[in-house]
C-alpha cells in the first residue's frame, strides 16, 4: 500500500493547486464586469462580424469519410511490408478486407456522400 | 496453398461473424439498386445472414483464435442467441418499417450491432473487446438519432455519443495501464502474470478497462444515456440497442472474471463484494427513479438498468459455472421479454403517436392482443411466475444468498427493487388497460403485419418456455463445463 502513498500525495497536490488558485483569485480579484470583458477577444478589433455562423453538415460527412478511408488505407502498409512472409494467406486476408472497404466506398459514392450539392 | 488452408482452418471458428459481415456488404449492395431500396429486400438479406450465422454458431467445437477470440461455453451459447435476436429485430423491422425508404441503412446498423456483439461475446483480448464495443456503439449512435428532425432523438444521440466517447476513452486509458503493468492484452496472459496476487494498480486498471462493458450493461453511474436513448429512438431500434449488447457484455464480463483474476480475488471473494455493491446501487437508483417516469419507454429503460445490476449480482455470486449459468439465463429471459415489450410499444407508438402513459389510454380497445402480450412481457420483467423473469430472478437469488454478507444484502436489494419495479410496470399496464380513454376505434382495418406478429409470438413463446424449462440452469451449466 505504501508504494501508492506518493501517488495519492501527488494527486492531492494536483487537485489542491488549481482549486487553491481559483479560490484565492475569486477572493482577491476586483469584480467590475462589463460587456467588453465578457467577449472572447480582449484586444484588437472587437468582433467585426458574427463568428457563430452555420456551416454545412457536409463538411462533417466528408471529414468522416476521409478519416475512415484514410485510417483503413493505413492497414495496407503493414501488409505490403510482410507480403512475402504472409504469402497466399496474406492475399486472402487483404482481399477480404479490400472487399469490405470497396463495398463501403461504392455505397458512399453511389448515395451521393461525395457530391458537394 | 498450405498457407491459404492454414488461414481458412484458423479462421473457421469465426464463420458466423464472417457470415454477418458478408450480410452487411450484401445489404449495402442491395441498397444500391434503386428498385430494391424502397422494398424490404435488404432486411431479408440481413435475416438470412443472421440465420446462417446462428446455425453456424451452434457448433459445439471450442477454439481459440490467435489469442484474440475464444469460442468457449459462454460464447458458444451467447453467439447464436445474439444472431437470433438480431434476426428477430430485422424481421420485426420488415413489419414495423414497411413504409420507410431507408431499409438498407437501418439493417446495416442493426447488423453492425449484432456483429459487434458477437465479437464482444467471444473476446479474449482487451483490444478486440474495445473494437467490438466501438462497432456496437457506432451503429447504436446512428440508430438512437434516426429521426433526423426530432429534438428528443437529437438529444438522445448527443448524450449517447458523449457518454460513449467518455466510456471508450476511460477504457482505452485503463487498457494502456494494463499493458504497461503486465505486458499482456489477452485475458489469459494477464491472469497468468498475476496468478498469486494482483497489485491494486492492476486491479484499478482492469476496472477502468471494463468501463465500456459497464456502459453497455448500463450499470450506475454509466447509465445516464439510457432513458433518453430509449425515449428518443424508435422502440424497435431500442430493442437492438438495448438487448443485444447486454448479452455480449454479460458474456465477456463472466469470461474476464473467470480468467483474469487470481483465486484470492475471484468472486464471491473481495471482487464479488465490490460488484455486489455496484449491483445494489444500480438496482436502487433504477427502481426508485423509474417510479417518477411518465413514459413507458423510459420505464423500460430504467428496468434495463436494474436488470444490468442483477446480471452483475449474478456474476458477483461466484466464479463457478452455476453463477455463470444463472447470469446467462437471466440475460436470455431479459432479451425475450425486453424485445417483446419494445415491439409491443413500437406497435402502440405507431398507432397512438407516443408511449407516454397519458397517450397509452385505450390501447386495450385499439390493439387488444398487443396490449395483452405487452402485459405478459412486463409481468415477466417484473418476475411473476411462471414466466421466464421469475425463474431467472430465482436462480440469481439462489446464487447470491449462498455468498457472503454483501451478496446477501444485494439479494435483499434485488427483492426490494423487484417489488418497486412491479409498481412501475403496473403503471404502464394501468395506463394501457384500465385508464378511461377517448373512444378509439378498434384497429381492425389496420391489420397487424405478419412479420411483427411472428416475432411477438416467438418472444411470447420464449418468455413462457424459458419460465417453464425448469432444467435450464443445469443444462446451461453443462454447456459451460
Contacts between the chains, C-beta under 8 A, distances in Angstrom:
chain1	res1	chain2	res2	distance
A	1	B	200	7.6
A	4	B	200	6.7
A	4	B	201	7.3
A	86	B	3	7.5
A	87	B	3	4.4
A	88	B	1	6.5
A	88	B	3	4.7
A	88	B	4	4.6
A	89	B	3	4.0
A	89	B	4	5.5
A	89	B	6	6.4
A	89	B	7	3.8
A	90	B	3	7.9
A	92	B	4	5.6
A	92	B	7	5.5
A	92	B	8	7.7
A	93	B	7	6.8
A	99	B	25	6.8
A	100	B	21	6.8
A	100	B	25	6.3
A	103	B	25	4.4
A	103	B	28	5.3
A	103	B	29	6.4
A	104	B	28	7.2
A	106	B	28	7.8
A	106	B	29	7.6
A	106	B	32	6.7
A	107	B	28	4.5
A	107	B	29	7.8
A	107	B	31	6.9
A	107	B	32	6.4
A	110	B	32	4.9
A	111	B	31	7.9
A	111	B	32	7.9
